[in-house]
Amino acid sequence: MNMEIFDFIGKISFAVLIAFGLIQYSSKKIFENYLLKRIENHKSNLERINISHEIQFASLHKERAIVIRELYQKLFDYKLVVIQFFNMNLDPKNEKLDLEIRINEWTITAPEFSTYFHKNRIYFSKELCEIIDNLINQLDVINKETQTFLRSFQLLEEQIQAIHSKDKRFIELKNKVNYYLKKDIEKISLNLEQEFRKILGVI
């Protein structure tokens, strides 16, 4: 009788151990599957975030390329207008109109360049911003000095005559412009070219 009881207890204990083992194994598998799913979901979320960031970065990269190109073109236009103004080869058929056109072009081009730069300065390095700020300030001074020079004459014909006769004040203004064209504009143009080429991946 006792042997049967011990045998029964032994069988129950064995069954309990097996059941406990199965439960433990099943629990482990369930937990592992849960972890795997969580990891996969986390990886999927990270991939989505990464793709989103890549898209945003690519978009900003594209925006910066557009800004650099536009600023470069506006700088070129500004430079051309200033050069044409101080290298006065006025149209002999209508010198008055030609001078008025050149003054008007400078009046329009200068603030266009300055405004566009200040709206987008976040895209440029601190060093480049300082150079462009200096250029804008210096050319603004020259612009005002040029206006003062022209207003010192009552008639447009007198302005033209002073330019043709190479008035000392006009020559001084021209020399100032040439200095900043070489000192700053060339440096800015080169910097913008390099930054644009980096974005294109051709450097």
FIPA-463728 format. One record per atom (N, C-alpha, C, O): residue in three letters; atom name; x, y, z. Coordinates in steps of 0.2 Angstrom, whole numbers, plus 5000, padded with zeros to 4 digits. Layout:
residuo|atomo|X|Y|Z
ALA|CA|X|Y|Z $
...
This chain:
residuo|atomo|X|Y|Z
MET|N|5004|4994|5000 $
MET|CA|5000|5000|5000 $
MET|C|5004|5006|5000 $
MET|O|5003|5011|4996 $
ASN|N|5009|5006|5004 $
ASN|CA|5014|5012|5005 $
ASN|C|5017|5013|4998 $
ASN|O|5019|5019|4996 $
MET|N|5019|5007|4995 $
MET|CA|5023|5008|4989 $
MET|C|5019|5011|4984 $
MET|O|5021|5015|4980 $
GLU|N|5012|5009|4984 $
GLU|CA|5008|5012|4979 $
GLU|C|5007|5020|4980 $
GLU|O|5007|5023|4975 $
ILE|N|5007|5022|4986 $
ILE|CA|5006|5029|4988 $
ILE|C|5012|5032|4985 $
ILE|O|5012|5038|4982 $
PHE|N|5018|5030|4987 $
PHE|CA|5024|5033|4985 $
PHE|C|5025|5033|4977 $
PHE|O|5027|5038|4975 $
ASP|N|5023|5028|4974 $
ASP|CA|5023|5027|4967 $
ASP|C|5018|5033|4964 $
ASP|O|5020|5036|4959 $
PHE|N|5012|5033|4967 $
PHE|CA|5008|5038|4965 $
PHE|C|5010|5046|4966 $
PHE|O|5010|5050|4961 $
ILE|N|5013|5047|4972 $
ILE|CA|5016|5053|4973 $
ILE|C|5022|5055|4968 $
ILE|O|5023|5060|4966 $
GLY|N|5026|5049|4967 $
GLY|CA|5031|5050|4962 $
GLY|C|5029|5052|4956 $
GLY|O|5032|5056|4952 $
LYS|N|5023|5049|4953 $
LYS|CA|5021|5050|4947 $
LYS|C|5018|5058|4947 $
LYS|O|5019|5061|4942 $
ILE|N|5015|5060|4952 $
ILE|CA|5012|5066|4952 $
ILE|C|5017|5071|4952 $
ILE|O|5017|5076|4949 $
SER|N|5023|5070|4956 $
SER|CA|5028|5075|4957 $
SER|C|5031|5075|4950 $
SER|O|5033|5081|4948 $
PHE|N|5032|5070|4946 $
PHE|CA|5035|5070|4940 $
PHE|C|5031|5074|4935 $
PHE|O|5033|5078|4931 $
ALA|N|5024|5073|4935 $
ALA|CA|5020|5076|4931 $
ALA|C|5020|5084|4932 $
ALA|O|5020|5088|4928 $
VAL|N|5020|5085|4939 $
VAL|CA|5021|5092|4941 $
VAL|C|5027|5096|4938 $
VAL|O|5027|5101|4936 $
LEU|N|5033|5092|4939 $
LEU|CA|5039|5094|4936 $
LEU|C|5039|5096|4929 $
LEU|O|5041|5101|4926 $
ILE|N|5036|5091|4925 $
ILE|CA|5035|5091|4918 $
ILE|C|5031|5097|4916 $
ILE|O|5032|5101|4912 $
ALA|N|5025|5098|4920 $
ALA|CA|5020|5103|4919 $
ALA|C|5024|5110|4920 $
ALA|O|5023|5115|4916 $
PHE|N|5027|5110|4926 $
PHE|CA|5031|5116|4927 $
PHE|C|5036|5118|4922 $
PHE|O|5037|5124|4920 $
GLY|N|5040|5113|4920 $
GLY|CA|5044|5114|4914 $
GLY|C|5041|5117|4908 $
GLY|O|5044|5121|4905 $
LEU|N|5036|5114|4906 $
LEU|CA|5032|5116|4900 $
LEU|C|5030|5123|4901 $
LEU|O|5030|5127|4896 $
ILE|N|5027|5124|4907 $
ILE|CA|5025|5131|4908 $
ILE|C|5030|5136|4908 $
ILE|O|5030|5142|4905 $
GLN|N|5036|5134|4911 $
GLN|CA|5042|5139|4911 $
GLN|C|5044|5140|4904 $
GLN|O|5046|5145|4902 $
TYR|N|5044|5134|4900 $
TYR|CA|5047|5135|4893 $
TYR|C|5042|5139|4889 $
TYR|O|5044|5143|4885 $
SER|N|5035|5138|4890 $
SER|CA|5030|5142|4886 $
SER|C|5031|5149|4888 $
SER|O|5030|5153|4884 $
SER|N|5032|5150|4895 $
SER|CA|5032|5157|4897 $
SER|C|5038|5161|4894 $
SER|O|5038|5166|4892 $
LYS|N|5044|5157|4894 $
LYS|CA|5050|5160|4891 $
LYS|C|5049|5161|4883 $
LYS|O|5051|5167|4881 $
LYS|N|5046|5157|4880 $
LYS|CA|5044|5158|4873 $
LYS|C|5040|5164|4871 $
LYS|O|5041|5168|4867 $
ILE|N|5034|5164|4876 $
ILE|CA|5030|5169|4875 $
ILE|C|5033|5176|4876 $
ILE|O|5032|5181|4872 $
PHE|N|5037|5176|4881 $
PHE|CA|5041|5182|4883 $
PHE|C|5046|5184|4877 $
PHE|O|5047|5190|4876 $
GLU|N|5049|5179|4875 $
GLU|CA|5054|5180|4869 $
GLU|C|5051|5183|4863 $
GLU|O|5053|5187|4860 $
ASN|N|5045|5180|4862 $
ASN|CA|5041|5182|4856 $
ASN|C|5038|5189|4857 $
ASN|O|5038|5193|4852 $
TYR|N|5037|5191|4863 $
TYR|CA|5034|5198|4865 $
TYR|C|5040|5203|4864 $
TYR|O|5039|5208|4861 $
LEU|N|5046|5201|4866 $
LEU|CA|5052|5205|4866 $
LEU|C|5054|5206|4858 $
LEU|O|5055|5212|4856 $
LEU|N|5053|5201|4854 $
LEU|CA|5055|5201|4847 $
LEU|C|5050|5206|4844 $
LEU|O|5052|5210|4840 $
LYS|N|5044|5205|4845 $
LYS|CA|5039|5210|4842 $
LYS|C|5040|5217|4844 $
LYS|O|5040|5221|4840 $
ARG|N|5042|5218|4851 $
ARG|CA|5043|5225|4853 $
ARG|C|5049|5228|4850 $
ARG|O|5050|5233|4848 $
ILE|N|5054|5223|4849 $
ILE|CA|5061|5225|4846 $
ILE|C|5059|5227|4838 $
ILE|O|5062|5232|4836 $
GLU|N|5055|5223|4835 $
GLU|CA|5054|5224|4828 $
GLU|C|5050|5230|4827 $
GLU|O|5051|5234|4822 $
ASN|N|5045|5231|4832 $
ASN|CA|5041|5238|4831 $
ASN|C|5046|5244|4833 $
ASN|O|5045|5249|4829 $
HIS|N|5050|5243|4837 $
HIS|CA|5055|5248|4839 $
HIS|C|5059|5250|4833 $
HIS|O|5060|5256|4831 $
LYS|N|5062|5244|4830 $
LYS|CA|5066|5245|4824 $
LYS|C|5062|5249|4818 $
LYS|O|5065|5253|4815 $
SER|N|5056|5246|4817 $
SER|CA|5052|5249|4812 $
SER|C|5051|5257|4813 $
SER|O|5051|5261|4809 $
ASN|N|5049|5259|4820 $
ASN|CA|5048|5266|4821 $
ASN|C|5055|5270|4820 $
ASN|O|5055|5275|4818 $
LEU|N|5061|5267|4822 $
LEU|CA|5067|5270|4821 $
LEU|C|5068|5271|4814 $
LEU|O|5071|5276|4812 $
GLU|N|5067|5266|4810 $
GLU|CA|5067|5267|4802 $
GLU|C|5063|5272|4800 $
GLU|O|5065|5276|4795 $
ARG|N|5057|5272|4802 $
ARG|CA|5052|5278|4800 $
ARG|C|5055|5285|4802 $
ARG|O|5055|5289|4798 $
ILE|N|5057|5285|4808 $
ILE|CA|5060|5292|4810 $
ILE|C|5066|5293|4806 $
ILE|O|5067|5299|4804 $
ASN|N|5070|5288|4805 $
ASN|CA|5077|5289|4801 $
ASN|C|5075|5292|4794 $
ASN|O|5078|5296|4791 $
ILE|N|5070|5288|4791 $
ILE|CA|5068|5290|4784 $
ILE|C|5065|5297|4784 $
ILE|O|5067|5301|4779 $
SER|N|5061|5299|4789 $
SER|CA|5058|5306|4790 $
SER|C|5064|5311|4790 $
SER|O|5063|5316|4787 $
HIS|N|5069|5309|4794 $
HIS|CA|5074|5314|4795 $
HIS|C|5078|5315|4789 $
HIS|O|5081|5320|4787 $
GLU|N|5079|5309|4785 $
GLU|CA|5083|5309|4779 $
GLU|C|5079|5314|4774 $
GLU|O|5082|5318|4770 $
ILE|N|5073|5313|4774 $
ILE|CA|5069|5317|4769 $
ILE|C|5069|5324|4771 $
ILE|O|5070|5329|4767 $
GLN|N|5069|5326|4778 $
GLN|CA|5069|5333|4780 $
GLN|C|5076|5336|4778 $
GLN|O|5077|5341|4776 $
PHE|N|5081|5332|4779 $
PHE|CA|5088|5334|4778 $
PHE|C|5089|5335|4771 $
PHE|O|5092|5340|4769 $
ALA|N|5087|5331|4767 $
ALA|CA|5087|5331|4759 $
ALA|C|5084|5338|4757 $
ALA|O|5086|5341|4753 $
SER|N|5078|5339|4760 $
SER|CA|5074|5345|4758 $
SER|C|5078|5351|4760 $
SER|O|5078|5356|4756 $
LEU|N|5081|5351|4766 $
LEU|CA|5085|5357|4768 $
LEU|C|5091|5358|4764 $
LEU|O|5093|5364|4762 $
HIS|N|5094|5352|4762 $
HIS|CA|5100|5352|4758 $
HIS|C|5098|5356|4751 $
HIS|O|5101|5360|4748 $
LYS|N|5092|5354|4748 $
LYS|CA|5089|5357|4742 $
LYS|C|5088|5364|4743 $
LYS|O|5090|5368|4738 $
GLU|N|5085|5366|4748 $
GLU|CA|5083|5373|4750 $
GLU|C|5089|5377|4750 $
GLU|O|5090|5382|4747 $
ARG|N|5095|5374|4753 $
ARG|CA|5101|5378|4754 $
ARG|C|5104|5379|4747 $
ARG|O|5107|5384|4746 $
ALA|N|5104|5374|4743 $
ALA|CA|5107|5374|4736 $
ALA|C|5103|5380|4732 $
ALA|O|5107|5384|4729 $
ILE|N|5097|5380|4733 $
ILE|CA|5093|5385|4729 $
ILE|C|5095|5392|4732 $
ILE|O|5096|5397|4728 $
VAL|N|5095|5393|4739 $
VAL|CA|5097|5399|4742 $
VAL|C|5104|5402|4739 $
VAL|O|5105|5407|4738 $
ILE|N|5109|5397|4739 $
ILE|CA|5116|5399|4737 $
ILE|C|5116|5401|4730 $
ILE|O|5119|5406|4728 $
ARG|N|5112|5397|4726 $
ARG|CA|5112|5399|4719 $
ARG|C|5109|5406|4718 $
ARG|O|5111|5410|4714 $
GLU|N|5103|5407|4721 $
GLU|CA|5100|5414|4720 $
GLU|C|5104|5419|4723 $
GLU|O|5105|5425|4720 $
LEU|N|5108|5418|4729 $
LEU|CA|5112|5424|4731 $
LEU|C|5118|5425|4727 $
LEU|O|5120|5431|4726 $
TYR|N|5120|5420|4724 $
TYR|CA|5126|5420|4719 $
TYR|C|5124|5424|4713 $
TYR|O|5128|5429|4711 $
GLN|N|5118|5423|4711 $
GLN|CA|5116|5427|4705 $
GLN|C|5114|5434|4706 $
GLN|O|5116|5439|4703 $
LYS|N|5112|5435|4712 $
LYS|CA|5110|5442|4715 $
LYS|C|5117|5446|4716 $
LYS|O|5117|5452|4714 $
LEU|N|5122|5443|4718 $
LEU|CA|5128|5446|4719 $
LEU|C|5131|5447|4713 $
LEU|O|5134|5453|4712 $
PHE|N|5131|5443|4708 $
PHE|CA|5133|5444|4701 $
PHE|C|5130|5450|4698 $
PHE|O|5133|5455|4695 $
ASP|N|5123|5451|4699 $
ASP|CA|5120|5456|4696 $
ASP|C|5122|5463|4699 $
ASP|O|5123|5468|4696 $
TYR|N|5122|5463|4706 $
TYR|CA|5125|5468|4710 $
TYR|C|5131|5471|4707 $
TYR|O|5133|5477|4706 $
LYS|N|5136|5466|4707 $
LYS|CA|5143|5468|4705 $
LYS|C|5143|5471|4698 $
LYS|O|5146|5476|4696 $
LEU|N|5139|5468|4693 $
LEU|CA|5139|5470|4686 $
LEU|C|5136|5477|4686 $
LEU|O|5139|5481|4682 $
VAL|N|5131|5479|4690 $
VAL|CA|5128|5485|4690 $
VAL|C|5133|5491|4692 $
VAL|O|5133|5496|4689 $
VAL|N|5136|5489|4698 $
VAL|CA|5141|5494|4700 $
VAL|C|5147|5495|4696 $
VAL|O|5149|5500|4695 $
ILE|N|5149|5489|4693 $
ILE|CA|5155|5490|4688 $
ILE|C|5153|5494|4682 $
ILE|O|5156|5499|4680 $
GLN|N|5147|5493|4679 $
GLN|CA|5144|5497|4673 $
GLN|C|5143|5504|4675 $
GLN|O|5144|5508|4671 $
PHE|N|5141|5505|4681 $
PHE|CA|5140|5512|4683 $
PHE|C|5147|5516|4683 $
PHE|O|5147|5522|4681 $
PHE|N|5152|5513|4686 $
PHE|CA|5158|5517|4687 $
PHE|C|5163|5516|4681 $
PHE|O|5168|5520|4680 $
ASN|N|5161|5512|4676 $
ASN|CA|5165|5512|4670 $
ASN|C|5161|5515|4665 $
ASN|O|5158|5511|4660 $
MET|N|5160|5521|4666 $
MET|CA|5154|5525|4662 $
MET|C|5156|5525|4654 $
MET|O|5160|5530|4652 $
ASN|N|5153|5521|4650 $
ASN|CA|5153|5522|4643 $
ASN|C|5146|5523|4641 $
ASN|O|5143|5518|4638 $
LEU|N|5144|5529|4643 $
LEU|CA|5136|5530|4641 $
LEU|C|5135|5530|4634 $
LEU|O|5139|5531|4630 $
ASP|N|5129|5528|4632 $
ASP|CA|5126|5528|4626 $
ASP|C|5126|5535|4623 $
ASP|O|5123|5539|4625 $
PRO|N|5131|5536|4618 $
PRO|CA|5131|5543|4615 $
PRO|C|5125|5546|4612 $
PRO|O|5124|5552|4611 $
LYS|N|5120|5541|4610 $
LYS|CA|5114|5543|4607 $
LYS|C|5109|5546|4613 $
LYS|O|5105|5550|4611 $
ASN|N|5110|5544|4619 $
ASN|CA|5105|5546|4624 $
ASN|C|5109|5545|4631 $
ASN|O|5107|5541|4635 $
GLU|N|5114|5549|4632 $
GLU|CA|5117|5549|4638 $
GLU|C|5113|5550|4645 $
GLU|O|5114|5546|4650 $
LYS|N|5109|5554|4644 $
LYS|CA|5104|5556|4650 $
LYS|C|5100|5550|4652 $
LYS|O|5100|5548|4658 $
LEU|N|5097|5547|4647 $
LEU|CA|5093|5541|4649 $
LEU|C|5097|5535|4651 $
LEU|O|5095|5532|4656 $
ASP|N|5103|5534|4648 $
ASP|CA|5108|5529|4650 $
ASP|C|5110|5530|4657 $
ASP|O|5110|5525|4661 $
LEU|N|5112|5536|4659 $
LEU|CA|5114|5537|4666 $
LEU|C|5108|5536|4671 $
LEU|O|5109|5533|4676 $
GLU|N|5102|5538|4669 $
GLU|CA|5096|5537|4674 $
GLU|C|5095|5529|4675 $
GLU|O|5093|5527|4680 $
ILE|N|5095|5526|4669 $
ILE|CA|5094|5518|4670 $
ILE|C|5099|5515|4674 $
ILE|O|5098|5511|4678 $
ARG|N|5106|5517|4674 $
ARG|CA|5111|5514|4678 $
ARG|C|5110|5516|4685 $
ARG|O|5111|5512|4690 $
ILE|N|5108|5522|4687 $
ILE|CA|5107|5524|4694 $
ILE|C|5101|5520|4696 $
ILE|O|5101|5518|4702 $
ASN|N|5096|5519|4692 $
ASN|CA|5090|5516|4694 $
ASN|C|5091|5508|4696 $
ASN|O|5089|5505|4700 $
GLU|N|5095|5505|4691 $
GLU|CA|5097|5498|4692 $
GLU|C|5101|5497|4699 $
GLU|O|5100|5492|4702 $
TRP|N|5105|5502|4700 $
TRP|CA|5109|5501|4707 $
TRP|C|5104|5502|4713 $
TRP|O|5105|5498|4717 $
THR|N|5100|5507|4712 $
THR|CA|5095|5508|4717 $
THR|C|5090|5502|4719 $
THR|O|5089|5500|4724 $
ILE|N|5089|5498|4713 $
ILE|CA|5085|5492|4714 $
ILE|C|5089|5486|4716 $
ILE|O|5087|5482|4721 $
THR|N|5095|5485|4713 $
THR|CA|5099|5479|4714 $
THR|C|5102|5478|4721 $
THR|O|5102|5473|4724 $
ALA|N|5104|5484|4724 $
ALA|CA|5107|5484|4730 $
ALA|C|5103|5481|4736 $
ALA|O|5105|5477|4739 $
PRO|N|5097|5484|4737 $
PRO|CA|5092|5481|4742 $
PRO|C|5090|5474|4741 $
PRO|O|5088|5471|4745 $
GLU|N|5089|5472|4734 $
GLU|CA|5087|5465|4733 $
GLU|C|5092|5460|4735 $
GLU|O|5090|5456|4738 $
PHE|N|5099|5462|4734 $
PHE|CA|5104|5458|4737 $
PHE|C|5104|5457|4744 $
PHE|O|5104|5452|4747 $
SER|N|5104|5463|4747 $
SER|CA|5104|5464|4755 $
SER|C|5098|5460|4758 $
SER|O|5099|5457|4763 $
THR|N|5092|5462|4755 $
THR|CA|5086|5459|4758 $
THR|C|5086|5451|4758 $
THR|O|5085|5448|4763 $
TYR|N|5088|5449|4752 $
TYR|CA|5088|5441|4751 $
TYR|C|5093|5438|4756 $
TYR|O|5092|5433|4759 $
PHE|N|5099|5441|4756 $
PHE|CA|5104|5438|4761 $
PHE|C|5102|5438|4768 $
PHE|O|5102|5433|4771 $
HIS|N|5099|5444|4770 $
HIS|CA|5097|5444|4777 $
HIS|C|5091|5439|4779 $
HIS|O|5091|5436|4784 $
LYS|N|5087|5438|4774 $
LYS|CA|5082|5433|4775 $
LYS|C|5084|5426|4775 $
LYS|O|5081|5422|4778 $
ASN|N|5090|5425|4772 $
ASN|CA|5093|5418|4772 $
ASN|C|5099|5417|4775 $
ASN|O|5103|5412|4774 $
ARG|N|5101|5421|4779 $
ARG|CA|5108|5421|4782 $
ARG|C|5109|5415|4786 $
ARG|O|5115|5413|4788 $
ILE|N|5104|5412|4789 $
ILE|CA|5104|5406|4793 $
ILE|C|5108|5400|4789 $
ILE|O|5110|5395|4792 $
TYR|N|5108|5400|4782 $
TYR|CA|5111|5395|4778 $
TYR|C|5118|5396|4778 $
TYR|O|5121|5391|4775 $
PHE|N|5121|5401|4780 $
PHE|CA|5128|5402|4779 $
PHE|C|5132|5403|4786 $
PHE|O|5129|5404|4791 $
SER|N|5139|5401|4785 $
SER|CA|5143|5401|4791 $
SER|C|5144|5408|4794 $
SER|O|5142|5413|4790 $
LYS|N|5146|5409|4800 $
LYS|CA|5146|5415|4803 $
LYS|C|5152|5419|4800 $
LYS|O|5151|5425|4799 $
GLU|N|5157|5416|4798 $
GLU|CA|5163|5420|4794 $
GLU|C|5160|5423|4788 $
GLU|O|5162|5429|4786 $
LEU|N|5156|5419|4784 $
LEU|CA|5154|5422|4777 $
LEU|C|5149|5427|4779 $
LEU|O|5149|5432|4775 $
CYS|N|5145|5426|4784 $
CYS|CA|5140|5432|4785 $
CYS|C|5143|5438|4787 $
CYS|O|5141|5444|4785 $
GLU|N|5149|5438|4791 $
GLU|CA|5153|5444|4793 $
GLU|C|5155|5447|4786 $
GLU|O|5155|5453|4786 $
ILE|N|5158|5443|4782 $
ILE|CA|5161|5446|4776 $
ILE|C|5155|5450|4771 $
ILE|O|5156|5455|4769 $
ILE|N|5150|5446|4771 $
ILE|CA|5144|5449|4767 $
ILE|C|5141|5455|4770 $
ILE|O|5140|5460|4767 $
ASP|N|5141|5455|4777 $
ASP|CA|5138|5461|4781 $
ASP|C|5143|5467|4779 $
ASP|O|5141|5472|4778 $
ASN|N|5149|5466|4780 $
ASN|CA|5154|5471|4779 $
ASN|C|5154|5474|4771 $
ASN|O|5154|5480|4770 $
LEU|N|5153|5469|4767 $
LEU|CA|5152|5471|4760 $
LEU|C|5146|5476|4759 $
LEU|O|5146|5481|4756 $
ILE|N|5140|5473|4761 $
ILE|CA|5134|5477|4761 $
ILE|C|5135|5484|4764 $
ILE|O|5132|5489|4761 $
ASN|N|5138|5484|4770 $
ASN|CA|5139|5491|4773 $
ASN|C|5143|5496|4769 $
ASN|O|5142|5502|4769 $
GLN|N|5149|5493|4767 $
GLN|CA|5153|5497|4763 $
GLN|C|5150|5500|4756 $
GLN|O|5151|5506|4755 $
LEU|N|5147|5495|4753 $
LEU|CA|5144|5497|4747 $
LEU|C|5138|5502|4748 $
LEU|O|5136|5506|4744 $
ASP|N|5135|5501|4753 $
ASP|CA|5129|5506|4755 $
ASP|C|5132|5513|4756 $
ASP|O|5129|5518|4754 $
VAL|N|5138|5513|4760 $
VAL|CA|5141|5520|4761 $
VAL|C|5143|5523|4754 $
VAL|O|5142|5529|4753 $
ILE|N|5146|5519|4750 $
ILE|CA|5148|5521|4743 $
ILE|C|5142|5523|4739 $
ILE|O|5142|5528|4735 $
ASN|N|5136|5520|4740 $
ASN|CA|5130|5522|4736 $
ASN|C|5128|5528|4738 $
ASN|O|5126|5533|4734 $
LYS|N|5128|5530|4745 $
LYS|CA|5126|5536|4748 $
LYS|C|5131|5542|4746 $
LYS|O|5129|5547|4744 $
GLU|N|5137|5540|4746 $
GLU|CA|5142|5545|4744 $
GLU|C|5141|5547|4736 $
GLU|O|5142|5552|4734 $
THR|N|5139|5542|4732 $
THR|CA|5138|5543|4725 $
THR|C|5132|5547|4724 $
THR|O|5132|5552|4720 $
GLN|N|5127|5546|4728 $
GLN|CA|5121|5550|4727 $
GLN|C|5122|5557|4729 $
GLN|O|5120|5562|4726 $
THR|N|5127|5558|4734 $
THR|CA|5129|5565|4737 $
THR|C|5133|5568|4731 $
THR|O|5132|5574|4730 $
PHE|N|5137|5565|4728 $
PHE|CA|5141|5567|4722 $
PHE|C|5136|5570|4717 $
PHE|O|5137|5575|4714 $
LEU|N|5132|5565|4715 $
LEU|CA|5127|5567|4709 $
LEU|C|5123|5573|4711 $
LEU|O|5121|5577|4706 $
ARG|N|5121|5573|4717 $
ARG|CA|5116|5579|4719 $
ARG|C|5120|5585|4720 $
ARG|O|5116|5591|4720 $
SER|N|5126|5585|4720 $
SER|CA|5130|5591|4720 $
SER|C|5129|5595|4713 $
SER|O|5132|5601|4713 $
PHE|N|5127|5592|4708 $
PHE|CA|5125|5595|4702 $
PHE|C|5118|5596|4701 $
PHE|O|5114|5592|4703 $
GLN|N|5116|5602|4698 $
GLN|CA|5109|5604|4698 $
GLN|C|5106|5600|4691 $
GLN|O|5100|5598|4691 $
LEU|N|5110|5599|4686 $
LEU|CA|5108|5597|4680 $
LEU|C|5111|5590|4678 $
LEU|O|5117|5588|4681 $
LEU|N|5107|5586|4675 $
LEU|CA|5110|5579|4673 $
LEU|C|5116|5580|4668 $
LEU|O|5120|5576|4669 $
GLU|N|5116|5585|4664 $
GLU|CA|5121|5586|4659 $
GLU|C|5128|5588|4663 $
GLU|O|5133|5586|4661 $
GLU|N|5127|5591|4669 $
GLU|CA|5133|5593|4673 $
GLU|C|5136|5586|4676 $
GLU|O|5142|5585|4677 $
GLN|N|5131|5582|4678 $
GLN|CA|5133|5575|4681 $
GLN|C|5137|5571|4676 $
GLN|O|5143|5569|4677 $
ILE|N|5135|5571|4670 $
ILE|CA|5138|5568|4664 $
ILE|C|5145|5571|4663 $
ILE|O|5150|5567|4662 $
GLN|N|5145|5577|4663 $
GLN|CA|5151|5581|4661 $
GLN|C|5156|5579|4667 $
GLN|O|5162|5578|4665 $
ALA|N|5154|5579|4673 $
ALA|CA|5159|5578|4679 $
ALA|C|5162|5571|4678 $
ALA|O|5168|5569|4679 $
ILE|N|5157|5566|4676 $
ILE|CA|5160|5559|4675 $
ILE|C|5165|5559|4669 $
ILE|O|5170|5555|4670 $
HIS|N|5163|5562|4664 $
HIS|CA|5167|5562|4658 $
HIS|C|5174|5565|4659 $
HIS|O|5179|5563|4657 $
SER|N|5174|5570|4663 $
SER|CA|5180|5574|4665 $
SER|C|5184|5571|4671 $
SER|O|5189|5573|4673 $
LYS|N|5181|5565|4673 $
LYS|CA|5185|5561|4678 $
LYS|C|5186|5566|4685 $
LYS|O|5191|5567|4687 $
ASP|N|5180|5568|4687 $
ASP|CA|5180|5572|4693 $
ASP|C|5184|5568|4699 $
ASP|O|5183|5562|4699 $
LYS|N|5187|5571|4703 $
LYS|CA|5191|5568|4708 $
LYS|C|5187|5564|4713 $
LYS|O|5189|5558|4714 $
ARG|N|5181|5567|4715 $
ARG|CA|5177|5563|4719 $
ARG|C|5174|5557|4716 $
ARG|O|5173|5551|4719 $
PHE|N|5173|5557|4709 $
PHE|CA|5170|5551|4706 $
PHE|C|5176|5546|4705 $
PHE|O|5174|5540|4706 $
ILE|N|5182|5548|4704 $
ILE|CA|5188|5543|4704 $
ILE|C|5189|5540|4711 $
ILE|O|5190|5534|4711 $
GLU|N|5188|5544|4716 $
GLU|CA|5189|5541|4723 $
GLU|C|5184|5536|4724 $
GLU|O|5185|5530|4727 $
LEU|N|5178|5537|4722 $
LEU|CA|5172|5532|4723 $
LEU|C|5173|5526|4719 $
LEU|O|5172|5520|4721 $
LYS|N|5176|5527|4713 $
LYS|CA|5177|5521|4709 $
LYS|C|5183|5517|4712 $
LYS|O|5182|5511|4711 $
ASN|N|5188|5520|4714 $
ASN|CA|5193|5516|4717 $
ASN|C|5191|5512|4724 $
ASN|O|5193|5506|4725 $
LYS|N|5187|5515|4727 $
LYS|CA|5184|5512|4733 $
LYS|C|5180|5505|4731 $
LYS|O|5181|5500|4734 $
VAL|N|5176|5506|4726 $
VAL|CA|5172|5501|4723 $
VAL|C|5176|5495|4721 $
VAL|O|5175|5489|4722 $
ASN|N|5182|5497|4717 $
ASN|CA|5186|5492|4714 $
ASN|C|5190|5488|4720 $
ASN|O|5191|5482|4719 $
TYR|N|5191|5492|4725 $
TYR|CA|5194|5489|4731 $
TYR|C|5190|5483|4734 $
TYR|O|5192|5478|4735 $
TYR|N|5184|5485|4735 $
TYR|CA|5179|5480|4738 $
TYR|C|5177|5475|4734 $
TYR|O|5175|5469|4736 $
LEU|N|5177|5476|4727 $
LEU|CA|5175|5471|4722 $
LEU|C|5181|5465|4723 $
LEU|O|5179|5459|4722 $
LYS|N|5187|5467|4723 $
LYS|CA|5192|5463|4724 $
LYS|C|5193|5459|4730 $
LYS|O|5194|5453|4731 $
LYS|N|5192|5463|4736 $
LYS|CA|5193|5461|4743 $
LYS|C|5188|5456|4745 $
LYS|O|5189|5451|4747 $
ASP|N|5181|5458|4744 $
ASP|CA|5176|5454|4747 $
ASP|C|5172|5451|4742 $
ASP|O|5170|5445|4743 $
ILE|N|5170|5454|4736 $
ILE|CA|5165|5451|4731 $
ILE|C|5168|5444|4728 $
ILE|O|5165|5439|4728 $
GLU|N|5175|5444|4727 $
GLU|CA|5178|5438|4724 $
GLU|C|5178|5433|4729 $
GLU|O|5177|5427|4728 $
LYS|N|5180|5435|4735 $
LYS|CA|5180|5430|4741 $
LYS|C|5173|5427|4742 $
LYS|O|5172|5421|4743 $
ILE|N|5168|5431|4742 $
ILE|CA|5161|5428|4743 $
ILE|C|5159|5424|4737 $
ILE|O|5156|5418|4739 $
SER|N|5160|5426|4731 $
SER|CA|5158|5422|4725 $
SER|C|5162|5415|4726 $
SER|O|5159|5410|4724 $
LEU|N|5168|5415|4727 $
LEU|CA|5172|5409|4728 $
LEU|C|5169|5404|4733 $
LEU|O|5168|5398|4732 $
ASN|N|5167|5407|4739 $
ASN|CA|5164|5403|4744 $
ASN|C|5158|5400|4742 $
ASN|O|5156|5394|4744 $
LEU|N|5154|5404|4739 $
LEU|CA|5147|5402|4737 $
LEU|C|5148|5396|4732 $
LEU|O|5144|5391|4732 $
GLU|N|5152|5397|4727 $
GLU|CA|5154|5392|4722 $
GLU|C|5156|5385|4725 $
GLU|O|5153|5380|4723 $
GLN|N|5160|5386|4730 $
GLN|CA|5163|5380|4734 $
GLN|C|5157|5376|4738 $
GLN|O|5156|5370|4737 $
GLU|N|5153|5380|4741 $
GLU|CA|5147|5377|4745 $
GLU|C|5142|5374|4740 $
GLU|O|5140|5369|4742 $
PHE|N|5141|5377|4734 $
PHE|CA|5136|5374|4730 $
PHE|C|5139|5368|4727 $
PHE|O|5135|5363|4726 $
ARG|N|5145|5367|4725 $
ARG|CA|5148|5361|4722 $
ARG|C|5148|5356|4727 $
ARG|O|5148|5350|4726 $
LYS|N|5149|5357|4734 $
LYS|CA|5149|5352|4739 $
LYS|C|5142|5349|4739 $
LYS|O|5141|5343|4740 $
ILE|N|5137|5353|4739 $
ILE|CA|5130|5350|4739 $
ILE|C|5129|5346|4733 $
ILE|O|5126|5341|4733 $
LEU|N|5132|5348|4727 $
LEU|CA|5131|5344|4721 $
LEU|C|5135|5338|4721 $
LEU|O|5134|5333|4717 $
GLY|N|5140|5338|4726 $
GLY|CA|5145|5332|4726 $
GLY|C|5150|5332|4721 $
GLY|O|5152|5326|4719 $
VAL|N|5152|5338|4718 $
VAL|CA|5157|5338|4713 $
VAL|C|5164|5340|4716 $
VAL|O|5168|5342|4712 $
ILE|N|5165|5341|4722 $
ILE|CA|5171|5342|4726 $
ILE|C|5174|5336|4729 $
ILE|O|5179|5336|4732 $
